[in-house]
Amino acid sequence: MARFSGTPVAPLAFNFLQCYIALMRIPNEIVDKIAGLVLQRLKNRELILFKTEEVKVRARIEAAILADLRAEEALDAEVESMIKAHSAELDSEGADYRKLFNMIKGKLVRERELII
């Protein structure tokens, strides 16, 4: 079994899905940095007035970013399970898994009116 970013990857047609999902995991340090940049821009443009401590606002921004990332990871897992459920049919038809993944994900995003 191969490894990608420390995650075992089976030598199947689903490798690209597992690699994509592994890449989606963003370290907390990067989320912290993004939250800091968002907060800094809001402050620089005078688009925010603090009613509480700046640290609490930054924590809320980080929480919102992490919640969004978790929602997208859950959606990716759902798409992957849908594809795996029909893998035999797709293998026999020679389907392009990456295109299929993106198509299904796009459809679910539109149907659920998600913003990713």
Biopython code that builds the backbone (N, CA, C, O; Angstrom):
import numpy as np
from Bio.PDB.StructureBuilder import StructureBuilder

atoms = [
    (1, "MET", "N", (0.842, -1.168, 0.000)),
    (1, "MET", "CA", (0.000, 0.000, 0.000)),
    (1, "MET", "C", (0.892, 1.237, 0.000)),
    (1, "MET", "O", (1.814, 1.339, 0.810)),
    (2, "ALA", "N", (0.625, 2.167, -0.895)),
    (2, "ALA", "CA", (1.399, 3.400, -1.004)),
    (2, "ALA", "C", (0.994, 4.383, 0.094)),
    (2, "ALA", "O", (-0.031, 4.212, 0.754)),
    (3, "ARG", "N", (1.819, 5.413, 0.275)),
    (3, "ARG", "CA", (1.496, 6.433, 1.271)),
    (3, "ARG", "C", (1.556, 7.802, 0.599)),
    (3, "ARG", "O", (2.421, 8.072, -0.234)),
    (4, "PHE", "N", (0.616, 8.653, 0.984)),
    (4, "PHE", "CA", (0.580, 10.025, 0.506)),
    (4, "PHE", "C", (0.329, 10.908, 1.714)),
    (4, "PHE", "O", (-0.719, 10.799, 2.351)),
    (5, "SER", "N", (1.254, 11.761, 2.035)),
    (5, "SER", "CA", (1.163, 12.650, 3.207)),
    (5, "SER", "C", (0.868, 11.869, 4.475)),
    (5, "SER", "O", (0.098, 12.320, 5.324)),
    (6, "GLY", "N", (1.484, 10.690, 4.606)),
    (6, "GLY", "CA", (1.285, 9.900, 5.805)),
    (6, "GLY", "C", (0.005, 9.088, 5.815)),
    (6, "GLY", "O", (-0.216, 8.293, 6.728)),
    (7, "THR", "N", (-0.843, 9.275, 4.812)),
    (7, "THR", "CA", (-2.109, 8.565, 4.744)),
    (7, "THR", "C", (-1.952, 7.381, 3.809)),
    (7, "THR", "O", (-1.511, 7.566, 2.675)),
    (8, "PRO", "N", (-2.297, 6.153, 4.240)),
    (8, "PRO", "CA", (-2.181, 5.013, 3.339)),
    (8, "PRO", "C", (-3.149, 5.153, 2.171)),
    (8, "PRO", "O", (-4.309, 5.525, 2.345)),
    (9, "VAL", "N", (-2.650, 4.849, 0.987)),
    (9, "VAL", "CA", (-3.461, 4.959, -0.215)),
    (9, "VAL", "C", (-3.426, 3.618, -0.937)),
    (9, "VAL", "O", (-2.364, 3.143, -1.340)),
    (10, "ALA", "N", (-4.590, 3.019, -1.094)),
    (10, "ALA", "CA", (-4.676, 1.746, -1.794)),
    (10, "ALA", "C", (-4.461, 1.971, -3.282)),
    (10, "ALA", "O", (-4.893, 2.995, -3.812)),
    (11, "PRO", "N", (-3.809, 1.047, -3.965)),
    (11, "PRO", "CA", (-3.570, 1.209, -5.398)),
    (11, "PRO", "C", (-4.833, 0.910, -6.194)),
    (11, "PRO", "O", (-4.903, -0.085, -6.916)),
    (12, "LEU", "N", (-5.822, 1.772, -6.057)),
    (12, "LEU", "CA", (-7.097, 1.626, -6.752)),
    (12, "LEU", "C", (-7.328, 2.827, -7.636)),
    (12, "LEU", "O", (-6.523, 3.758, -7.664)),
    (13, "ALA", "N", (-8.431, 2.803, -8.357)),
    (13, "ALA", "CA", (-8.801, 3.936, -9.191)),
    (13, "ALA", "C", (-9.181, 5.145, -8.349)),
    (13, "ALA", "O", (-9.289, 6.249, -8.882)),
    (14, "PHE", "N", (-9.385, 4.967, -7.061)),
    (14, "PHE", "CA", (-9.807, 6.055, -6.197)),
    (14, "PHE", "C", (-8.629, 6.832, -5.607)),
    (14, "PHE", "O", (-8.828, 7.695, -4.752)),
    (15, "ASN", "N", (-7.414, 6.538, -6.047)),
    (15, "ASN", "CA", (-6.250, 7.232, -5.498)),
    (15, "ASN", "C", (-6.384, 8.739, -5.579)),
    (15, "ASN", "O", (-6.044, 9.439, -4.625)),
    (16, "PHE", "N", (-6.870, 9.251, -6.697)),
    (16, "PHE", "CA", (-6.964, 10.703, -6.844)),
    (16, "PHE", "C", (-7.910, 11.278, -5.809)),
    (16, "PHE", "O", (-7.681, 12.389, -5.330)),
    (17, "LEU", "N", (-8.966, 10.563, -5.445)),
    (17, "LEU", "CA", (-9.898, 11.051, -4.431)),
    (17, "LEU", "C", (-9.215, 11.136, -3.083)),
    (17, "LEU", "O", (-9.354, 12.135, -2.378)),
    (18, "GLN", "N", (-8.485, 10.110, -2.721)),
    (18, "GLN", "CA", (-7.804, 10.113, -1.437)),
    (18, "GLN", "C", (-6.721, 11.185, -1.402)),
    (18, "GLN", "O", (-6.531, 11.839, -0.377)),
    (19, "CYS", "N", (-6.020, 11.369, -2.498)),
    (19, "CYS", "CA", (-5.002, 12.413, -2.564)),
    (19, "CYS", "C", (-5.641, 13.794, -2.447)),
    (19, "CYS", "O", (-5.127, 14.663, -1.743)),
    (20, "TYR", "N", (-6.755, 13.992, -3.132)),
    (20, "TYR", "CA", (-7.468, 15.270, -3.093)),
    (20, "TYR", "C", (-7.925, 15.565, -1.672)),
    (20, "TYR", "O", (-7.761, 16.682, -1.181)),
    (21, "ILE", "N", (-8.493, 14.574, -1.018)),
    (21, "ILE", "CA", (-8.985, 14.763, 0.349)),
    (21, "ILE", "C", (-7.812, 15.015, 1.296)),
    (21, "ILE", "O", (-7.929, 15.840, 2.202)),
    (22, "ALA", "N", (-6.691, 14.328, 1.110)),
    (22, "ALA", "CA", (-5.522, 14.556, 1.963)),
    (22, "ALA", "C", (-5.004, 15.979, 1.784)),
    (22, "ALA", "O", (-4.553, 16.594, 2.750)),
    (23, "LEU", "N", (-5.061, 16.510, 0.570)),
    (23, "LEU", "CA", (-4.609, 17.870, 0.321)),
    (23, "LEU", "C", (-5.555, 18.903, 0.929)),
    (23, "LEU", "O", (-5.138, 20.019, 1.243)),
    (24, "MET", "N", (-6.818, 18.538, 1.095)),
    (24, "MET", "CA", (-7.798, 19.460, 1.646)),
    (24, "MET", "C", (-7.554, 19.747, 3.126)),
    (24, "MET", "O", (-8.002, 20.776, 3.631)),
    (25, "ARG", "N", (-6.872, 18.878, 3.812)),
    (25, "ARG", "CA", (-6.629, 19.075, 5.236)),
    (25, "ARG", "C", (-5.590, 20.175, 5.411)),
    (25, "ARG", "O", (-4.420, 19.997, 5.070)),
    (26, "ILE", "N", (-6.016, 21.290, 5.933)),
    (26, "ILE", "CA", (-5.151, 22.444, 6.098)),
    (26, "ILE", "C", (-4.701, 22.500, 7.555)),
    (26, "ILE", "O", (-5.528, 22.420, 8.463)),
    (27, "PRO", "N", (-3.410, 22.635, 7.780)),
    (27, "PRO", "CA", (-2.927, 22.705, 9.164)),
    (27, "PRO", "C", (-3.519, 23.898, 9.917)),
    (27, "PRO", "O", (-3.835, 24.930, 9.327)),
    (28, "ASN", "N", (-3.661, 23.731, 11.229)),
    (28, "ASN", "CA", (-4.236, 24.794, 12.057)),
    (28, "ASN", "C", (-3.422, 26.081, 11.996)),
    (28, "ASN", "O", (-3.983, 27.168, 12.140)),
    (29, "GLU", "N", (-2.119, 25.980, 11.788)),
    (29, "GLU", "CA", (-1.278, 27.174, 11.701)),
    (29, "GLU", "C", (-1.689, 28.037, 10.514)),
    (29, "GLU", "O", (-1.672, 29.265, 10.590)),
    (30, "ILE", "N", (-2.059, 27.377, 9.412)),
    (30, "ILE", "CA", (-2.473, 28.117, 8.221)),
    (30, "ILE", "C", (-3.841, 28.744, 8.447)),
    (30, "ILE", "O", (-4.077, 29.879, 8.035)),
    (31, "VAL", "N", (-4.739, 28.021, 9.093)),
    (31, "VAL", "CA", (-6.059, 28.575, 9.413)),
    (31, "VAL", "C", (-5.886, 29.789, 10.325)),
    (31, "VAL", "O", (-6.558, 30.806, 10.153)),
    (32, "ASP", "N", (-4.985, 29.674, 11.288)),
    (32, "ASP", "CA", (-4.702, 30.792, 12.190)),
    (32, "ASP", "C", (-4.189, 31.997, 11.407)),
    (32, "ASP", "O", (-4.604, 33.128, 11.659)),
    (33, "LYS", "N", (-3.302, 31.758, 10.471)),
    (33, "LYS", "CA", (-2.730, 32.834, 9.646)),
    (33, "LYS", "C", (-3.818, 33.485, 8.792)),
    (33, "LYS", "O", (-3.875, 34.711, 8.694)),
    (34, "ILE", "N", (-4.677, 32.680, 8.179)),
    (34, "ILE", "CA", (-5.762, 33.205, 7.355)),
    (34, "ILE", "C", (-6.702, 34.063, 8.203)),
    (34, "ILE", "O", (-7.100, 35.153, 7.791)),
    (35, "ALA", "N", (-7.050, 33.565, 9.382)),
    (35, "ALA", "CA", (-7.935, 34.321, 10.281)),
    (35, "ALA", "C", (-7.304, 35.656, 10.654)),
    (35, "ALA", "O", (-7.987, 36.679, 10.695)),
    (36, "GLY", "N", (-6.011, 35.647, 10.925)),
    (36, "GLY", "CA", (-5.307, 36.888, 11.242)),
    (36, "GLY", "C", (-5.330, 37.874, 10.093)),
    (36, "GLY", "O", (-5.520, 39.072, 10.302)),
    (37, "LEU", "N", (-5.138, 37.376, 8.874)),
    (37, "LEU", "CA", (-5.166, 38.251, 7.694)),
    (37, "LEU", "C", (-6.560, 38.828, 7.464)),
    (37, "LEU", "O", (-6.703, 40.007, 7.139)),
    (38, "VAL", "N", (-7.583, 38.000, 7.632)),
    (38, "VAL", "CA", (-8.965, 38.481, 7.468)),
    (38, "VAL", "C", (-9.243, 39.583, 8.480)),
    (38, "VAL", "O", (-9.765, 40.641, 8.128)),
    (39, "LEU", "N", (-8.898, 39.335, 9.719)),
    (39, "LEU", "CA", (-9.128, 40.320, 10.775)),
    (39, "LEU", "C", (-8.354, 41.608, 10.509)),
    (39, "LEU", "O", (-8.884, 42.706, 10.682)),
    (40, "GLN", "N", (-7.106, 41.468, 10.089)),
    (40, "GLN", "CA", (-6.282, 42.644, 9.800)),
    (40, "GLN", "C", (-6.885, 43.484, 8.678)),
    (40, "GLN", "O", (-6.908, 44.711, 8.772)),
    (41, "ARG", "N", (-7.367, 42.845, 7.630)),
    (41, "ARG", "CA", (-7.987, 43.589, 6.520)),
    (41, "ARG", "C", (-9.262, 44.284, 6.957)),
    (41, "ARG", "O", (-9.525, 45.421, 6.564)),
    (42, "LEU", "N", (-10.051, 43.605, 7.767)),
    (42, "LEU", "CA", (-11.265, 44.235, 8.282)),
    (42, "LEU", "C", (-10.916, 45.476, 9.115)),
    (42, "LEU", "O", (-11.580, 46.507, 9.013)),
    (43, "LYS", "N", (-9.887, 45.365, 9.923)),
    (43, "LYS", "CA", (-9.455, 46.501, 10.747)),
    (43, "LYS", "C", (-8.894, 47.625, 9.888)),
    (43, "LYS", "O", (-9.229, 48.791, 10.096)),
    (44, "ASN", "N", (-8.038, 47.282, 8.919)),
    (44, "ASN", "CA", (-7.416, 48.295, 8.064)),
    (44, "ASN", "C", (-8.447, 49.081, 7.261)),
    (44, "ASN", "O", (-8.270, 50.276, 7.027)),
    (45, "ARG", "N", (-9.497, 48.432, 6.849)),
    (45, "ARG", "CA", (-10.551, 49.090, 6.061)),
    (45, "ARG", "C", (-11.663, 49.666, 6.939)),
    (45, "ARG", "O", (-12.666, 50.189, 6.453)),
    (46, "GLU", "N", (-11.448, 49.551, 8.232)),
    (46, "GLU", "CA", (-12.403, 50.053, 9.221)),
    (46, "GLU", "C", (-13.810, 49.492, 8.982)),
    (46, "GLU", "O", (-14.806, 50.215, 9.013)),
    (47, "LEU", "N", (-13.852, 48.187, 8.744)),
    (47, "LEU", "CA", (-15.115, 47.497, 8.500)),
    (47, "LEU", "C", (-15.606, 46.740, 9.727)),
    (47, "LEU", "O", (-16.612, 46.033, 9.663)),
    (48, "ILE", "N", (-14.903, 46.885, 10.833)),
    (48, "ILE", "CA", (-15.266, 46.137, 12.028)),
    (48, "ILE", "C", (-15.112, 47.036, 13.258)),
    (48, "ILE", "O", (-14.137, 47.777, 13.389)),
    (49, "LEU", "N", (-16.075, 46.953, 14.131)),
    (49, "LEU", "CA", (-16.010, 47.612, 15.433)),
    (49, "LEU", "C", (-16.068, 46.527, 16.485)),
    (49, "LEU", "O", (-16.992, 45.714, 16.491)),
    (50, "PHE", "N", (-15.097, 46.505, 17.368)),
    (50, "PHE", "CA", (-15.023, 45.453, 18.375)),
    (50, "PHE", "C", (-15.952, 45.746, 19.545)),
    (50, "PHE", "O", (-15.887, 46.809, 20.164)),
    (51, "LYS", "N", (-16.824, 44.772, 19.834)),
    (51, "LYS", "CA", (-17.658, 44.831, 21.025)),
    (51, "LYS", "C", (-17.102, 43.895, 22.089)),
    (51, "LYS", "O", (-17.593, 43.847, 23.217)),
    (52, "THR", "N", (-16.078, 43.162, 21.710)),
    (52, "THR", "CA", (-15.403, 42.228, 22.604)),
    (52, "THR", "C", (-13.921, 42.270, 22.283)),
    (52, "THR", "O", (-13.487, 43.065, 21.448)),
    (53, "GLU", "N", (-13.156, 41.439, 22.924)),
    (53, "GLU", "CA", (-11.711, 41.409, 22.716)),
    (53, "GLU", "C", (-11.380, 40.893, 21.315)),
    (53, "GLU", "O", (-12.062, 40.024, 20.773)),
    (54, "GLU", "N", (-10.334, 41.444, 20.761)),
    (54, "GLU", "CA", (-9.902, 41.057, 19.410)),
    (54, "GLU", "C", (-9.578, 39.566, 19.333)),
    (54, "GLU", "O", (-9.822, 38.935, 18.305)),
    (55, "VAL", "N", (-9.045, 39.012, 20.384)),
    (55, "VAL", "CA", (-8.686, 37.587, 20.422)),
    (55, "VAL", "C", (-9.941, 36.725, 20.237)),
    (55, "VAL", "O", (-9.890, 35.709, 19.545)),
    (56, "LYS", "N", (-11.045, 37.112, 20.837)),
    (56, "LYS", "CA", (-12.288, 36.351, 20.709)),
    (56, "LYS", "C", (-12.838, 36.438, 19.290)),
    (56, "LYS", "O", (-13.385, 35.464, 18.773)),
    (57, "VAL", "N", (-12.695, 37.600, 18.661)),
    (57, "VAL", "CA", (-13.157, 37.764, 17.280)),
    (57, "VAL", "C", (-12.331, 36.875, 16.355)),
    (57, "VAL", "O", (-12.865, 36.201, 15.474)),
    (58, "ARG", "N", (-11.024, 36.888, 16.573)),
    (58, "ARG", "CA", (-10.136, 36.040, 15.757)),
    (58, "ARG", "C", (-10.489, 34.564, 15.934)),
    (58, "ARG", "O", (-10.484, 33.803, 14.966)),
    (59, "ALA", "N", (-10.792, 34.160, 17.162)),
    (59, "ALA", "CA", (-11.173, 32.765, 17.415)),
    (59, "ALA", "C", (-12.460, 32.416, 16.686)),
    (59, "ALA", "O", (-12.600, 31.304, 16.177)),
    (60, "ARG", "N", (-13.398, 33.346, 16.628)),
    (60, "ARG", "CA", (-14.653, 33.092, 15.906)),
    (60, "ARG", "C", (-14.404, 32.972, 14.404)),
    (60, "ARG", "O", (-15.033, 32.153, 13.733)),
    (61, "ILE", "N", (-13.494, 33.779, 13.878)),
    (61, "ILE", "CA", (-13.148, 33.686, 12.453)),
    (61, "ILE", "C", (-12.516, 32.325, 12.171)),
    (61, "ILE", "O", (-12.864, 31.668, 11.189)),
    (62, "GLU", "N", (-11.594, 31.903, 13.026)),
    (62, "GLU", "CA", (-10.961, 30.589, 12.874)),
    (62, "GLU", "C", (-12.005, 29.476, 12.917)),
    (62, "GLU", "O", (-11.957, 28.543, 12.115)),
    (63, "ALA", "N", (-12.938, 29.575, 13.846)),
    (63, "ALA", "CA", (-13.988, 28.557, 13.967)),
    (63, "ALA", "C", (-14.842, 28.494, 12.709)),
    (63, "ALA", "O", (-15.226, 27.410, 12.270)),
    (64, "ALA", "N", (-15.141, 29.654, 12.127)),
    (64, "ALA", "CA", (-15.949, 29.680, 10.901)),
    (64, "ALA", "C", (-15.197, 29.031, 9.737)),
    (64, "ALA", "O", (-15.781, 28.284, 8.952)),
    (65, "ILE", "N", (-13.904, 29.322, 9.633)),
    (65, "ILE", "CA", (-13.093, 28.727, 8.571)),
    (65, "ILE", "C", (-13.027, 27.215, 8.739)),
    (65, "ILE", "O", (-13.212, 26.473, 7.775)),
    (66, "LEU", "N", (-12.764, 26.755, 9.961)),
    (66, "LEU", "CA", (-12.675, 25.320, 10.222)),
    (66, "LEU", "C", (-14.007, 24.616, 9.970)),
    (66, "LEU", "O", (-14.025, 23.501, 9.447)),
    (67, "ALA", "N", (-15.118, 25.250, 10.334)),
    (67, "ALA", "CA", (-16.433, 24.655, 10.083)),
    (67, "ALA", "C", (-16.670, 24.499, 8.585)),
    (67, "ALA", "O", (-17.220, 23.493, 8.139)),
    (68, "ASP", "N", (-16.257, 25.491, 7.820)),
    (68, "ASP", "CA", (-16.417, 25.421, 6.370)),
    (68, "ASP", "C", (-15.561, 24.311, 5.779)),
    (68, "ASP", "O", (-16.014, 23.580, 4.899)),
    (69, "LEU", "N", (-14.331, 24.179, 6.255)),
    (69, "LEU", "CA", (-13.448, 23.112, 5.772)),
    (69, "LEU", "C", (-14.001, 21.738, 6.126)),
    (69, "LEU", "O", (-13.945, 20.817, 5.311)),
    (70, "ARG", "N", (-14.536, 21.595, 7.342)),
    (70, "ARG", "CA", (-15.132, 20.310, 7.750)),
    (70, "ARG", "C", (-16.340, 19.976, 6.889)),
    (70, "ARG", "O", (-16.539, 18.818, 6.523)),
    (71, "ALA", "N", (-17.147, 20.974, 6.561)),
    (71, "ALA", "CA", (-18.317, 20.739, 5.711)),
    (71, "ALA", "C", (-17.887, 20.264, 4.325)),
    (71, "ALA", "O", (-18.502, 19.365, 3.753)),
    (72, "GLU", "N", (-16.831, 20.871, 3.791)),
    (72, "GLU", "CA", (-16.361, 20.442, 2.476)),
    (72, "GLU", "C", (-15.747, 19.048, 2.529)),
    (72, "GLU", "O", (-15.922, 18.265, 1.595)),
    (73, "GLU", "N", (-15.039, 18.728, 3.589)),
    (73, "GLU", "CA", (-14.486, 17.376, 3.747)),
    (73, "GLU", "C", (-15.606, 16.346, 3.831)),
    (73, "GLU", "O", (-15.493, 15.259, 3.264)),
    (74, "ALA", "N", (-16.684, 16.679, 4.535)),
    (74, "ALA", "CA", (-17.828, 15.764, 4.647)),
    (74, "ALA", "C", (-18.477, 15.566, 3.282)),
    (74, "ALA", "O", (-18.874, 14.455, 2.930)),
    (75, "LEU", "N", (-18.584, 16.647, 2.517)),
    (75, "LEU", "CA", (-19.155, 16.549, 1.174)),
    (75, "LEU", "C", (-18.268, 15.678, 0.288)),
    (75, "LEU", "O", (-18.772, 14.838, -0.458)),
    (76, "ASP", "N", (-16.953, 15.872, 0.363)),
    (76, "ASP", "CA", (-16.023, 15.057, -0.421)),
    (76, "ASP", "C", (-16.151, 13.576, -0.062)),
    (76, "ASP", "O", (-16.131, 12.716, -0.942)),
    (77, "ALA", "N", (-16.282, 13.285, 1.227)),
    (77, "ALA", "CA", (-16.438, 11.891, 1.669)),
    (77, "ALA", "C", (-17.743, 11.307, 1.136)),
    (77, "ALA", "O", (-17.792, 10.140, 0.745)),
    (78, "GLU", "N", (-18.791, 12.112, 1.120)),
    (78, "GLU", "CA", (-20.077, 11.641, 0.591)),
    (78, "GLU", "C", (-19.974, 11.337, -0.898)),
    (78, "GLU", "O", (-20.482, 10.319, -1.369)),
    (79, "VAL", "N", (-19.317, 12.220, -1.629)),
    (79, "VAL", "CA", (-19.131, 12.002, -3.074)),
    (79, "VAL", "C", (-18.306, 10.746, -3.306)),
    (79, "VAL", "O", (-18.627, 9.942, -4.180)),
    (80, "GLU", "N", (-17.249, 10.576, -2.531)),
    (80, "GLU", "CA", (-16.400, 9.394, -2.678)),
    (80, "GLU", "C", (-17.200, 8.114, -2.413)),
    (80, "GLU", "O", (-17.043, 7.126, -3.130)),
    (81, "SER", "N", (-18.043, 8.130, -1.399)),
    (81, "SER", "CA", (-18.833, 6.932, -1.099)),
    (81, "SER", "C", (-19.847, 6.658, -2.205)),
    (81, "SER", "O", (-20.140, 5.501, -2.504)),
    (82, "MET", "N", (-20.382, 7.710, -2.811)),
    (82, "MET", "CA", (-21.313, 7.515, -3.932)),
    (82, "MET", "C", (-20.596, 6.863, -5.112)),
    (82, "MET", "O", (-21.137, 5.969, -5.762)),
    (83, "ILE", "N", (-19.391, 7.313, -5.376)),
    (83, "ILE", "CA", (-18.624, 6.749, -6.488)),
    (83, "ILE", "C", (-18.235, 5.303, -6.192)),
    (83, "ILE", "O", (-18.322, 4.441, -7.067)),
    (84, "LYS", "N", (-17.803, 5.038, -4.952)),
    (84, "LYS", "CA", (-17.427, 3.672, -4.585)),
    (84, "LYS", "C", (-18.599, 2.713, -4.694)),
    (84, "LYS", "O", (-18.416, 1.544, -5.034)),
    (85, "ALA", "N", (-19.803, 3.196, -4.410)),
    (85, "ALA", "CA", (-20.993, 2.345, -4.486)),
    (85, "ALA", "C", (-21.244, 1.861, -5.909)),
    (85, "ALA", "O", (-21.882, 0.829, -6.117)),
    (86, "HIS", "N", (-20.742, 2.609, -6.884)),
    (86, "HIS", "CA", (-20.960, 2.241, -8.287)),
    (86, "HIS", "C", (-19.642, 1.955, -9.005)),
    (86, "HIS", "O", (-19.561, 2.069, -10.228)),
    (87, "SER", "N", (-18.621, 1.587, -8.253)),
    (87, "SER", "CA", (-17.294, 1.429, -8.839)),
    (87, "SER", "C", (-17.226, 0.342, -9.909)),
    (87, "SER", "O", (-16.523, 0.503, -10.907)),
    (88, "ALA", "N", (-17.936, -0.742, -9.716)),
    (88, "ALA", "CA", (-17.888, -1.825, -10.707)),
    (88, "ALA", "C", (-18.425, -1.344, -12.047)),
    (88, "ALA", "O", (-17.829, -1.610, -13.091)),
    (89, "GLU", "N", (-19.543, -0.641, -12.019)),
    (89, "GLU", "CA", (-20.124, -0.122, -13.260)),
    (89, "GLU", "C", (-19.187, 0.898, -13.910)),
    (89, "GLU", "O", (-18.994, 0.892, -15.126)),
    (90, "LEU", "N", (-18.615, 1.763, -13.092)),
    (90, "LEU", "CA", (-17.756, 2.816, -13.616)),
    (90, "LEU", "C", (-16.469, 2.251, -14.193)),
    (90, "LEU", "O", (-15.978, 2.744, -15.209)),
    (91, "ASP", "N", (-15.914, 1.220, -13.558)),
    (91, "ASP", "CA", (-14.702, 0.599, -14.080)),
    (91, "ASP", "C", (-14.952, -0.039, -15.439)),
    (91, "ASP", "O", (-14.119, 0.050, -16.341)),
    (92, "SER", "N", (-16.100, -0.678, -15.576)),
    (92, "SER", "CA", (-16.399, -1.340, -16.850)),
    (92, "SER", "C", (-16.646, -0.320, -17.969)),
    (92, "SER", "O", (-16.439, -0.619, -19.145)),
    (93, "GLU", "N", (-17.085, 0.871, -17.597)),
    (93, "GLU", "CA", (-17.336, 1.909, -18.607)),
    (93, "GLU", "C", (-16.117, 2.787, -18.855)),
    (93, "GLU", "O", (-16.113, 3.614, -19.767)),
    (94, "GLY", "N", (-15.086, 2.601, -18.042)),
    (94, "GLY", "CA", (-13.872, 3.403, -18.209)),
    (94, "GLY", "C", (-14.089, 4.866, -17.869)),
    (94, "GLY", "O", (-13.548, 5.743, -18.543)),
    (95, "ALA", "N", (-14.864, 5.142, -16.846)),
    (95, "ALA", "CA", (-15.191, 6.511, -16.463)),
    (95, "ALA", "C", (-13.974, 7.253, -15.915)),
    (95, "ALA", "O", (-13.096, 6.654, -15.295)),
    (96, "ASP", "N", (-13.934, 8.545, -16.150)),
    (96, "ASP", "CA", (-12.900, 9.411, -15.605)),
    (96, "ASP", "C", (-13.344, 9.817, -14.196)),
    (96, "ASP", "O", (-14.254, 10.631, -14.036)),
    (97, "TYR", "N", (-12.699, 9.249, -13.187)),
    (97, "TYR", "CA", (-13.127, 9.437, -11.798)),
    (97, "TYR", "C", (-13.019, 10.891, -11.344)),
    (97, "TYR", "O", (-13.871, 11.377, -10.601)),
    (98, "ARG", "N", (-11.984, 11.574, -11.787)),
    (98, "ARG", "CA", (-11.814, 12.970, -11.373)),
    (98, "ARG", "C", (-12.943, 13.835, -11.912)),
    (98, "ARG", "O", (-13.498, 14.660, -11.187)),
    (99, "LYS", "N", (-13.286, 13.647, -13.185)),
    (99, "LYS", "CA", (-14.391, 14.408, -13.759)),
    (99, "LYS", "C", (-15.701, 14.055, -13.080)),
    (99, "LYS", "O", (-16.523, 14.926, -12.795)),
    (100, "LEU", "N", (-15.885, 12.778, -12.825)),
    (100, "LEU", "CA", (-17.103, 12.320, -12.166)),
    (100, "LEU", "C", (-17.192, 12.897, -10.752)),
    (100, "LEU", "O", (-18.257, 13.353, -10.335)),
    (101, "PHE", "N", (-16.090, 12.880, -10.022)),
    (101, "PHE", "CA", (-16.052, 13.440, -8.678)),
    (101, "PHE", "C", (-16.454, 14.910, -8.703)),
    (101, "PHE", "O", (-17.318, 15.339, -7.939)),
    (102, "ASN", "N", (-15.815, 15.682, -9.593)),
    (102, "ASN", "CA", (-16.107, 17.113, -9.689)),
    (102, "ASN", "C", (-17.550, 17.369, -10.125)),
    (102, "ASN", "O", (-18.190, 18.302, -9.640)),
    (103, "MET", "N", (-18.058, 16.548, -11.034)),
    (103, "MET", "CA", (-19.428, 16.721, -11.504)),
    (103, "MET", "C", (-20.428, 16.463, -10.377)),
    (103, "MET", "O", (-21.350, 17.252, -10.170)),
    (104, "ILE", "N", (-20.249, 15.366, -9.655)),
    (104, "ILE", "CA", (-21.165, 15.035, -8.554)),
    (104, "ILE", "C", (-21.066, 16.082, -7.451)),
    (104, "ILE", "O", (-22.085, 16.525, -6.921)),
    (105, "LYS", "N", (-19.861, 16.471, -7.111)),
    (105, "LYS", "CA", (-19.686, 17.478, -6.071)),
    (105, "LYS", "C", (-20.344, 18.793, -6.477)),
    (105, "LYS", "O", (-21.028, 19.422, -5.670)),
    (106, "GLY", "N", (-20.141, 19.204, -7.709)),
    (106, "GLY", "CA", (-20.769, 20.435, -8.201)),
    (106, "GLY", "C", (-22.279, 20.367, -8.140)),
    (106, "GLY", "O", (-22.939, 21.339, -7.773)),
    (107, "LYS", "N", (-22.828, 19.214, -8.502)),
    (107, "LYS", "CA", (-24.281, 19.052, -8.469)),
    (107, "LYS", "C", (-24.806, 19.136, -7.035)),
    (107, "LYS", "O", (-25.814, 19.793, -6.779)),
    (108, "LEU", "N", (-24.126, 18.475, -6.105)),
    (108, "LEU", "CA", (-24.550, 18.532, -4.708)),
    (108, "LEU", "C", (-24.429, 19.948, -4.141)),
    (108, "LEU", "O", (-25.278, 20.380, -3.362)),
    (109, "VAL", "N", (-23.392, 20.655, -4.525)),
    (109, "VAL", "CA", (-23.212, 22.039, -4.072)),
    (109, "VAL", "C", (-24.363, 22.900, -4.554)),
    (109, "VAL", "O", (-24.911, 23.692, -3.788)),
    (110, "ARG", "N", (-24.736, 22.752, -5.824)),
    (110, "ARG", "CA", (-25.858, 23.537, -6.367)),
    (110, "ARG", "C", (-27.177, 23.164, -5.712)),
    (110, "ARG", "O", (-27.963, 24.034, -5.338)),
    (111, "GLU", "N", (-27.419, 21.852, -5.575)),
    (111, "GLU", "CA", (-28.682, 21.397, -4.980)),
    (111, "GLU", "C", (-28.829, 21.868, -3.541)),
    (111, "GLU", "O", (-29.921, 22.243, -3.113)),
    (112, "ARG", "N", (-27.737, 21.850, -2.801)),
    (112, "ARG", "CA", (-27.779, 22.214, -1.375)),
    (112, "ARG", "C", (-27.500, 23.692, -1.133)),
    (112, "ARG", "O", (-27.504, 24.173, 0.000)),
    (113, "GLU", "N", (-27.258, 24.397, -2.243)),
    (113, "GLU", "CA", (-26.956, 25.834, -2.191)),
    (113, "GLU", "C", (-25.811, 26.136, -1.228)),
    (113, "GLU", "O", (-25.893, 27.034, -0.390)),
    (114, "LEU", "N", (-24.739, 25.350, -1.378)),
    (114, "LEU", "CA", (-23.550, 25.525, -0.552)),
    (114, "LEU", "C", (-22.605, 26.517, -1.201)),
    (114, "LEU", "O", (-22.622, 26.706, -2.417)),
    (115, "ILE", "N", (-21.792, 27.138, -0.390)),
    (115, "ILE", "CA", (-20.734, 28.005, -0.884)),
    (115, "ILE", "C", (-19.424, 27.389, -0.413)),
    (115, "ILE", "O", (-19.147, 27.317, 0.784)),
    (116, "ILE", "N", (-18.620, 26.945, -1.383)),
    (116, "ILE", "CA", (-17.331, 26.331, -1.021)),
    (116, "ILE", "C", (-16.199, 27.042, -1.711)),
    (116, "ILE", "O", (-15.039, 26.672, -1.534)),
]
sb = StructureBuilder()
sb.init_structure("model")
sb.init_model(0)
sb.init_chain("A")
sb.init_seg("    ")
for serial, (resi, resn, name, xyz) in enumerate(atoms, 1):
    if name == "N":
        sb.init_residue(resn, " ", resi, " ")
    sb.init_atom(name, np.array(xyz, "f"), 0.0, 1.0, " ", f" {name:<3s}", serial, name[0])
structure = sb.get_structure()
